Amino acid sequence: MVDCLDTHRSSKPKRSGEINKTVFRPEALPVHLAAFRPPQFPRAVQWSGWAADRLVEVTGDQVERRLIWSQNPAAKPHPDPWGM
């Protein structure tokens, strides 16, 4: 568990805990970790970009990579990151 969610700029969690619009505090992001869980949505595993790249490399089309947040304003988050 890593408390790095910007709760003021993120959307309010749904009853299920899902957060549609996720905004992280960059200074608190554990970029050295492959994955983490925010306490506000503990069922969700958040993968760091480098780890997600590696998962796709290893599994091919078995894993779908969905962007939920980026500091890059040109990067567009997936419109429904938790929808399956």
C-alpha positions in Angstrom: 0.0 0.0 0.0 1.3 3.4 -1.0 -0.6 6.6 -0.1 0.1 8.6 -3.3 -3.4 9.4 -4.6 -4.3 13.1 -4.9 -7.7 12.8 -3.4 -8.7 16.4 -4.2 -8.0 16.0 -8.0 -9.1 12.4 -8.4 -12.8 11.4 -8.7 -14.7 10.1 -5.7 -14.5 6.3 -5.5 -17.6 4.4 -6.5 -19.3 2.0 -4.1 -17.1 -0.7 -5.5 -14.0 1.3 -4.7 -13.2 2.1 -8.4 -11.8 5.5 -9.1 -12.7 6.7 -12.7 -10.3 9.6 -12.7 -7.0 8.9 -11.0 -4.5 11.6 -10.2 -1.3 10.7 -8.3 1.0 13.0 -6.3 4.2 12.7 -8.4 6.5 13.2 -5.4 4.9 10.3 -3.6 4.7 7.8 -6.5 6.9 4.7 -5.9 8.4 4.5 -9.5 11.0 2.1 -8.2 8.3 -0.5 -7.4 6.8 -2.7 -10.1 3.3 -2.4 -8.6 1.5 -0.9 -5.7 -2.0 -0.4 -4.3 -3.4 2.9 -3.1 -5.3 2.6 0.3 -8.3 4.3 -1.3 -8.7 1.5 -3.8 -6.9 -1.5 -2.3 -8.3 -4.1 -4.7 -6.6 -2.4 -7.6 -3.1 -3.1 -8.6 -1.4 -0.1 -10.1 1.6 -1.1 -12.3 4.5 1.3 -13.0 5.0 2.0 -16.7 8.3 0.0 -16.9 6.6 -3.0 -15.2 3.6 -2.8 -17.5 5.9 -2.7 -20.5 7.7 -5.8 -19.2 4.4 -7.7 -18.6 3.3 -7.0 -22.2 6.7 -8.1 -23.5 6.5 -11.4 -21.6 2.8 -12.2 -22.1 2.2 -10.7 -25.5 -1.5 -10.2 -26.1 -2.5 -11.9 -22.9 -2.4 -8.6 -21.0 -4.0 -5.3 -22.0 -2.1 -2.2 -20.8 -4.4 0.7 -19.9 -3.0 4.1 -18.9 -4.8 5.6 -15.9 -2.5 8.6 -15.2 0.6 10.4 -16.6 2.4 13.6 -15.8 2.6 14.1 -19.6 -0.4 16.3 -20.6 -0.3 14.8 -24.1 -0.9 11.3 -22.7 -4.6 10.3 -22.7 -5.8 8.0 -19.9 -8.0 5.1 -20.9 -11.7 6.2 -20.7 -12.7 3.1 -18.7 -9.6 1.7 -17.1 -11.4 -0.8 -14.9 -14.0 -2.0 -17.4 -13.4 -5.5 -18.6 
